[in-house]
Amino acid sequence: MKKEIPDYVDFVVTARKYKTLLTKKYMNRKPWVESNPYDIQSFIPGTIVQILVKEGQIAKEGDLLMIVEAMKMLNRIQMPFTAKIKKIKVSVGEKVPKDMLMIELEAVE
């Protein structure tokens, strides 16, 4: 029976080179993706209680978009900047996980 040789990965710290093994957890991690400023995502899991905007509406910075109930608290989701509501991807009563796309925005001419 042949012994399997692990794959070592090089990394450099302050001009010194080291070799290490990567864990399965590290190898299976979710890769980082730059966020899109025109996507409103859920920051915690919860339930949509109220949606206060409609598709096609222009919302100004600070306007209230929706209310999400999480951990027995009502969380207000506000508009980060002035933009048009392109698509609402959730409905009242829907349970949303963390990082789910709830609203798509588009630039205002």
MIDRENBA-499436 format. One line per 2 residues: number of its first residue (from 1); their letters; for each residue x, y, z of N, C-alpha, C. Coordinates in Angstrom, 1 decimal, padded with zeros to 4 digits, m for minus. Layout:
BEGIN
NUM> a> X/Y/Z/X/Y/Z/X/Y/Z  ...
! end
This chain:
BEGIN
1> mk> 000.8/m001.2/000.0/000.0/000.0/000.0/000.9/001.2/000.0  000.7/002.1/m001.0/001.5/003.3/m001.1/001.0/004.4/m000.1
3> ke> 001.9/005.1/000.5/001.5/006.2/001.3/001.3/007.5/000.5  000.2/008.1/000.7/m000.1/009.3/m000.1/000.7/010.5/000.4
5> ip> 001.3/011.3/m000.5/002.1/012.4/m000.1/001.2/013.7/m000.1  001.1/014.4/001.0/000.2/015.6/001.0/000.7/016.7/000.1
7> dy> m000.2/017.5/m000.4/000.2/018.7/m001.2/000.4/019.9/m000.3  001.7/020.3/m000.3/002.0/021.5/000.6/001.9/022.7/m000.3
9> vd> 001.5/023.8/000.4/001.3/025.1/m000.3/002.3/026.1/000.3  002.9/026.9/m000.6/003.9/027.9/m000.2/003.1/029.2/000.2
11> fv> 003.6/029.8/001.3/003.2/031.1/001.6/004.4/031.9/002.2  004.3/033.2/002.1/005.4/034.1/002.5/005.0/035.0/003.6
13> vt> 005.8/035.1/004.7/005.5/036.0/005.8/006.8/036.8/006.0  006.8/038.1/005.9/008.0/038.9/006.0/009.3/038.3/005.4
15> ar> 009.1/038.1/004.1/010.3/037.6/003.3/010.8/036.2/003.6  010.0/035.5/004.5/010.4/034.1/004.7/009.4/033.2/004.1
17> ky> 009.8/032.1/003.5/008.9/031.2/002.8/008.7/030.0/003.6  007.4/029.6/003.8/007.0/028.5/004.6/006.2/027.5/003.7
19> kt> 006.1/026.3/004.1/005.2/025.3/003.5/004.2/024.8/004.6  003.0/024.7/004.1/001.9/024.2/005.1/000.9/023.4/004.3
21> ll> 000.1/022.7/005.1/m001.1/021.9/004.6/m002.3/022.7/004.8  m003.2/022.7/003.8/m004.5/023.4/004.0/m005.5/022.4/004.5
23> tk> m006.4/022.9/005.5/m007.4/022.0/006.0/m008.6/021.9/005.1  m009.4/020.9/005.3/m010.6/020.7/004.5/m011.5/021.9/004.6
25> ky> m011.7/022.4/005.8/m012.5/023.5/006.1/m012.1/024.7/005.2  m010.8/024.9/005.2/m010.3/026.1/004.4/m010.5/025.8/002.9
27> mn> m010.3/024.6/002.4/m010.5/024.3/001.0/m011.9/024.4/000.6  m012.9/024.1/001.5/m014.3/024.2/001.2/m015.0/025.5/001.5
29> rk> m014.2/026.5/001.9/m014.8/027.8/002.3/m015.5/028.4/001.1  m016.4/029.3/001.4/m017.1/030.1/000.4/m016.2/031.2/000.0
31> pw> m015.9/031.3/m001.3/m014.9/032.3/m001.8/m015.5/033.7/m001.6  m014.6/034.7/m001.3/m015.1/036.1/m001.2/m015.4/036.7/m002.5
33> ve> m016.6/037.4/m002.6/m017.0/038.0/m003.8/m017.3/039.5/m003.4  m016.8/040.4/m004.2/m017.1/041.8/m004.0/m018.6/042.1/m004.1
35> sn> m019.1/042.8/m003.1/m020.5/043.0/m003.1/m020.9/044.1/m004.1  m022.1/043.9/m004.6/m022.7/044.9/m005.6/m023.5/045.9/m004.8
37> py> m023.2/047.2/m005.0/m023.9/048.2/m004.2/m025.4/048.3/m004.6  m025.7/047.8/m005.8/m027.1/047.8/m006.2/m027.9/046.6/m005.8
39> di> m027.4/045.8/m004.9/m028.1/044.6/m004.3/m028.4/044.9/m002.8  m029.6/044.7/m002.4/m029.9/044.8/m001.0/m030.1/043.4/m000.5
41> qs> m029.2/043.0/000.4/m029.2/041.6/000.9/m029.5/041.5/002.4  m030.1/040.4/002.8/m030.4/040.3/004.3/m029.1/040.1/005.0
43> fi> m028.9/040.8/006.1/m027.7/040.7/006.9/m027.8/039.7/008.0  m029.1/039.3/008.4/m029.3/038.2/009.3/m030.5/037.4/008.9
45> pg> m030.7/036.2/009.3/m031.9/035.5/008.9/m033.1/036.1/009.6  m034.3/036.0/009.0/m035.5/036.6/009.6/m036.7/036.4/008.7
47> ti> m037.8/037.1/009.1/m039.0/037.0/008.3/m039.4/038.4/007.9  m039.8/038.5/006.6/m040.3/039.8/006.0/m041.6/040.1/006.6
49> vq> m041.7/041.3/007.3/m042.9/041.7/008.0/m043.7/042.7/007.1  m042.9/043.6/006.5/m043.6/044.7/005.7/m042.7/045.1/004.6
51> il> m043.2/045.4/003.4/m042.5/045.9/002.3/m043.1/047.3/001.9  m042.3/048.3/002.0/m042.9/049.7/001.9/m042.6/050.3/000.5
53> vk> m042.0/049.6/m000.4/m041.7/050.2/m001.8/m042.3/049.3/m002.8  m042.4/049.8/m004.1/m042.9/049.0/m005.2/m041.8/049.0/m006.3
55> eg> m041.9/048.0/m007.2/m040.9/048.0/m008.3/m041.2/049.2/m009.2  m040.1/049.8/m009.7/m040.2/051.0/m010.5/m040.2/052.3/m009.8
57> qi> m040.3/052.2/m008.5/m040.3/053.4/m007.6/m038.9/053.9/m007.4  m038.8/055.3/m007.4/m037.5/055.9/m007.1/m037.5/056.1/m005.6
59> ak> m036.5/055.6/m004.9/m036.4/055.8/m003.4/m035.2/056.6/m003.1  m035.3/057.5/m002.2/m034.2/058.4/m001.8/m033.4/057.8/m000.7
61> eg> m032.2/058.2/m000.5/m031.3/057.8/000.6/m032.0/058.0/001.9  m032.0/056.9/002.7/m032.6/057.0/004.0/m034.1/056.5/004.1
63> dl> m034.7/056.4/002.9/m036.1/055.9/002.9/m036.2/054.5/003.4  m037.3/054.2/004.1/m037.5/052.8/004.6/m038.0/051.9/003.5
65> lm> m037.3/050.8/003.3/m037.6/049.9/002.2/m038.5/048.7/002.8  m038.1/048.2/003.9/m038.9/047.0/004.4/m038.5/046.8/005.9
67> iv> m039.3/046.0/006.6/m039.1/045.7/008.0/m038.9/044.1/008.0  m037.8/043.7/008.6/m037.5/042.3/008.8/m037.5/041.9/010.3
69> ea> m038.3/040.9/010.7/m038.3/040.5/012.1/m037.2/039.4/012.2  m036.3/039.6/013.2/m035.2/038.6/013.5/m035.0/038.7/015.0
71> mk> m034.9/037.5/015.6/m034.6/037.4/017.0/m035.5/038.3/017.8  m036.8/038.3/017.5/m037.9/039.0/018.2/m037.7/040.5/018.1
73> ml> m036.9/041.0/017.1/m036.7/042.4/016.9/m037.1/042.8/015.5  m037.7/044.0/015.4/m038.0/044.5/014.0/m036.8/045.3/013.5
75> nr> m036.3/044.9/012.4/m035.1/045.6/011.8/m035.5/046.4/010.6  m035.2/047.6/010.6/m035.6/048.5/009.5/m034.5/048.5/008.4
77> iq> m034.9/048.2/007.2/m033.9/048.1/006.1/m034.1/049.5/005.3  m033.1/050.3/005.3/m033.2/051.6/004.7/m032.4/051.7/003.4
79> mp> m032.8/052.6/002.6/m032.2/052.9/001.3/m030.8/053.5/001.5  m029.7/052.8/000.9/m028.3/053.3/001.1/m028.0/054.6/000.3
81> ft> m028.7/054.8/m000.8/m028.5/055.9/m001.7/m029.7/056.0/m002.6  m029.9/057.1/m003.3/m031.0/057.3/m004.2/m030.9/056.4/m005.4
83> ak> m031.9/055.6/m005.7/m031.9/054.7/m006.8/m033.3/054.2/m007.1  m033.5/053.6/m008.2/m034.8/053.0/m008.6/m034.9/051.6/m008.2
85> ik> m036.1/051.2/m007.7/m036.3/049.8/m007.3/m036.5/049.0/m008.6  m035.6/048.1/m008.9/m035.6/047.3/m010.2/m036.5/046.1/m010.0
87> ki> m036.2/045.3/m008.9/m036.9/044.0/m008.7/m036.9/043.7/m007.2  m038.1/043.4/m006.7/m038.3/042.9/m005.3/m038.4/041.4/m005.4
89> kv> m037.4/040.7/m004.7/m037.3/039.3/m004.8/m037.9/038.5/m003.6  m038.6/039.2/m002.7/m039.2/038.6/m001.5/m040.6/039.1/m001.3
91> sv> m041.3/038.4/m000.5/m042.7/038.8/m000.2/m043.0/038.8/001.3  m044.0/039.4/001.7/m044.4/039.5/003.1/m044.6/038.1/003.7
93> ge> m044.1/037.8/004.8/m044.2/036.5/005.5/m043.1/035.5/005.1  m042.3/035.8/004.1/m041.3/034.9/003.7/m040.1/034.9/004.7
95> kv> m039.6/033.7/004.9/m038.4/033.6/005.8/m037.2/033.7/004.9  m036.2/034.5/005.3/m035.0/034.7/004.4/m033.8/034.3/005.2
97> pk> m032.8/033.6/004.6/m031.6/033.3/005.2/m030.6/034.5/005.2  m029.5/034.4/005.8/m028.5/035.5/005.8/m027.9/035.5/004.3
99> dm> m027.6/036.8/003.9/m027.0/037.0/002.6/m027.9/036.7/001.4  m029.3/036.7/001.6/m030.2/036.5/000.5/m030.4/037.8/m000.2
101> lm> m030.5/037.8/m001.6/m030.8/039.0/m002.3/m032.3/039.3/m002.2  m032.6/040.5/m001.6/m034.0/040.8/m001.4/m034.5/041.8/m002.4
103> ie> m033.7/042.8/m002.7/m034.1/043.9/m003.6/m032.9/044.2/m004.6  m033.2/044.3/m005.9/m032.3/044.8/m006.9/m032.6/046.3/m007.2
105> le> m031.5/047.1/m007.2/m031.7/048.5/m007.5/m031.0/048.8/m008.9  m031.4/049.9/m009.4/m030.7/050.4/m010.6/m030.5/051.9/m010.5
107> av> m029.5/052.4/m011.2/m029.2/053.8/m011.2/m030.3/054.7/m011.7  m030.4/055.9/m011.2/m031.4/056.9/m011.7/m030.7/057.8/m012.6
109> e> m031.3/058.0/m013.8/m030.7/058.9/m014.8/m030.8/060.3/m014.3
! end
